Amino acid sequence: MALTEKDVIDAALAILDEYGLADLTMRRLAGVLDVKPGALYWHVANKQTLLAKLVATILDGLEVPAGPWRQSLSAWADELRARLLAHRDSADLLASMRAIGMAATDLADGPAAALTAAGLSRARAGLGARTLVHLVIGHVNEEQQRAQLSPLAGGDETAALVADEQTDFRAGVQLLLDGIAAGR
């Protein structure tokens, strides 16, 4: 059976989930797929392209749901968080791809459109949307780091720092949305 781009992306995602971003190498990926590393380049131009395709796969279909802007953005943030938490190191991966301009789409576009529709100026809507994206990525990155490092640092003490990550996350999102509402 011929190797496809989907095979490459699926195998890379499995490696990311099991071993993390640092151990996702083209050589390891080729080994998992039982091909020579050069065979991968028929499907992805380079590792950065592979990583960008992983981000696109994780975010595929993510949209701001219809409804009142606060509830819509809160639900969108919850969904983005859930998608990132489903894959080890994905917040770090997403931040890296955004930093070098290789994320397939601007993640803030949907939230910015919702805020513009709610009456904010385009500039304030863009700022609010980017800040929401940063909050989600940063919070998930910390959650993922804590999950990986807490066994090394005394898990009970670390777990006590944030007893309920979801409650903490949602409170942060609501605080941000309160600030956006106050600035309307």
SVG drawing of the C-alpha trace seen along z (x, -y; Angstrom):
<svg xmlns="http://www.w3.org/2000/svg" viewBox="-27 -51 44 53">
<polyline fill="none" stroke="black" stroke-width="0.4" points="0.0,0.0 1.4,-3.4 2.3,-5.9 0.0,-9.0 0.2,-12.4 -2.5,-11.3 -0.4,-8.3 2.5,-10.7 0.4,-13.2 -1.3,-10.4 2.0,-8.8 3.5,-12.2 0.5,-12.9 0.9,-9.5 4.6,-10.3 3.8,-13.7 1.2,-12.2 3.5,-9.4 6.9,-11.1 6.4,-14.8 7.5,-17.5 11.3,-17.2 11.3,-13.6 9.3,-14.1 12.1,-13.7 11.9,-12.8 14.1,-9.8 11.8,-8.5 8.7,-9.2 10.3,-7.3 11.1,-4.4 7.5,-4.2 6.3,-4.2 8.9,-1.7 10.3,-3.9 13.6,-5.7 13.5,-9.3 13.7,-10.6 10.3,-9.0 8.7,-11.5 9.7,-14.4 7.3,-13.3 4.5,-14.2 5.9,-17.1 8.6,-19.6 10.4,-19.7 9.9,-19.3 8.4,-22.8 5.8,-21.9 5.0,-18.7 4.5,-20.6 2.3,-23.2 0.2,-20.3 -0.1,-18.9 -1.4,-22.2 -3.9,-22.3 -5.1,-18.8 -5.5,-19.7 -7.5,-22.9 -9.5,-21.5 -13.1,-22.7 -12.6,-24.9 -15.1,-27.7 -16.7,-30.2 -20.3,-28.9 -23.3,-31.2 -24.9,-32.9 -24.3,-35.8 -20.6,-36.9 -19.6,-36.1 -21.0,-32.6 -19.7,-32.0 -16.2,-33.0 -16.2,-31.1 -17.3,-27.9 -14.7,-28.5 -12.0,-28.9 -13.1,-25.7 -13.0,-23.8 -9.5,-25.1 -8.3,-24.2 -9.8,-20.7 -8.2,-20.2 -4.8,-21.3 -5.0,-19.2 -5.7,-16.1 -2.2,-16.2 1.0,-16.4 3.0,-19.6 0.4,-20.9 0.3,-24.4 4.0,-24.7 3.7,-23.5 0.9,-25.9 2.8,-28.8 5.9,-28.0 4.1,-27.7 2.3,-31.0 5.6,-32.7 7.1,-31.8 4.0,-32.5 3.3,-28.9 -0.1,-28.3 -2.5,-27.6 -4.9,-30.3 -4.9,-33.1 -6.5,-31.6 -7.8,-35.0 -9.9,-35.7 -13.0,-33.9 -13.1,-35.5 -12.2,-38.9 -15.2,-38.6 -17.5,-37.7 -16.3,-40.8 -16.7,-43.0 -20.2,-41.8 -20.8,-42.6 -20.0,-46.2 -16.2,-46.5 -14.0,-48.4 -11.9,-46.3 -8.7,-47.2 -10.2,-46.4 -11.8,-43.2 -8.4,-42.1 -6.7,-42.9 -9.3,-41.1 -9.2,-38.1 -5.4,-37.9 -5.4,-38.2 -7.9,-35.4 -5.8,-33.2 -2.7,-34.0 -4.6,-33.2 -5.7,-29.7 -2.3,-28.8 -0.5,-30.0 -2.8,-28.3 -2.7,-25.0 1.1,-25.2 1.3,-25.6 -1.1,-22.7 0.9,-20.5 4.2,-21.4 2.8,-20.8 1.4,-17.4 4.8,-16.4 7.0,-17.8 4.9,-17.4 6.1,-13.8 9.7,-15.1 8.9,-18.0 6.6,-16.3 3.2,-15.8 1.1,-16.5 2.5,-20.0 2.3,-20.9 -1.3,-19.6 -2.2,-21.8 -1.2,-24.9 -4.1,-24.6 -6.7,-22.2 -9.0,-22.5 -7.4,-23.6 -10.8,-23.9 -12.3,-26.2 -9.1,-28.3 -9.1,-28.5 -12.8,-29.4 -12.4,-32.1 -9.5,-33.6 -11.6,-33.6 -14.5,-35.3 -12.2,-37.9 -10.9,-38.7 -14.4,-38.8 -15.4,-41.1 -12.6,-43.5 -13.6,-43.3 -17.2,-44.1 -16.1,-47.0 -14.2,-48.5 -17.1,-48.4"/>
</svg>
